[in-house]
Amino acid sequence: MNETRTSPDFAGMAYDAALGRRSWQSFVEAVATAFDAVHAVVAPHMPDRGTGRLNGVSYIVSNRACGTFEGQDLLMERAWRLPRGELSVVQKMGADPFIGKSPFYKTTLKDIDIGHAVHVMFATRQGEVGFFCVTRYATQPVFSDDELAVMRSIVGHLARAIEIEDRIGRPAQLEMFEGLPYGLAVLDRSSRVLRMNALAQQLFAAEDGLHMQLDSLHTAQGRLDVEAFLNLPSGPTGSPEPVSLRIDRFFAEQPLSAMISAVPMEWRDPQHQDGTVLLVLSDPDWVVCPTEATMMGLFRLTQAEARFVRMLVTRRSLPKASAALSISPETARRHLKSVFEKTMTHSQSELIHFLVRQPTARLFNPELAPGAMQRFQAAAE
């Protein structure tokens, strides 16, 4: 590894990104430059499924589009099988007896001449992994021992930096970004995801209507066209007026409601102030209701009554709610009568409308994303 490539302080860059002094995207751009990379990727939090494609928010430099292989991504699979933190190094892919002869290589990598790759999964939060990747053309030198040593060091610092980022929390404006009752994602003009909140991450992970390819966000109709929105005429605010769109899904009965708009300044990535949009997503399957603890505090409901009310809002039917809770219709009617008195409502529809209009039903509600989201997991995997 030459002097130019050893000069960047990758550890300092990673900790600066964790502390908000620089962006993760700028960190990845520095990695790509230092290693003369065709692709460089950091994905801090991916679901730890033990297999699968790149998922979750990713910071990417892509100097050559790979397209999407519908079969098994052998490079990713090799990285998944290794112990967390161990580099998966594949050099001179065309000569590799397994990968070089595979349809994956011949249809996805050979045409763009990708010849050398380093992939690694490393532990982050419980149930999640981080991902780091660097690739080169076949005509470029293989990764040297010194370069691989630097990458191992980078992965160690990445894991610690991401842990620090989680521990120190986020500024107030980013807490609002997480707390709003919508999936939120900041995209650049190439449809890359620069930042997303937990609700958006769940929708992307379900891969039902929305899915991540290597370098962009896609719907069933193809890549989400951020550039077209940015080219719209500006409105009174100096930015294009918000655009609504419907995102059809295969596994859910109702489509996602989506809106593309300008990004509030406080949510923009420091290194990408221009050429970004905010994607706002709403799933009709989400249960919008105050938590049990909130209803017990606000309306003095018992725990049994609060649990019953949440089920009533979810199922929209007294018989269905009582059946789901395995309580008798008489018990359900007693709960309902008591809840009417405590909330000063007089019918099921009035009660439900009263609850879903509560600000506490929406803001900072950790129960907003329903357990029913798990029904997508088998299809996504």
Buried (B, 14 or more C-beta within 10 A) or exposed (E): BEEEBEEBEBBEBBBBBBEEEBBBBBBBBBBBBBBBBBBBBBBBBBBBBEEBBBBBBBBBBBEEEBEEBEEBBBBBBBBBEEEBBBBBBBBEBBEBEEBBEBEBBEEBBBEBBBBBBBBBBBBBEEEBBBBBBBBBBBEBEEBEEEBBEBBBEBBBBBBBBBBBBBEEEEEEEBEBBEBBBBBBBBBBBBBBBBBBBBBBBBBBBBBBBBBBBBBBBBBEEEBBBBBEBBEEEEEEEEBBEBEEBEBEBEEBEEBBBBBBBBBEEEBBBEEBEEEBBBBBBBBEBBBBBBBBEBBBEBBEBBEBBBBBBBBBBBBEEBEEBBBBBEBEEEBBEBBBEBBBEBBEBEEBEEBBEBBBEBEBBBEBBEBBBBEEBEBBEEEBE
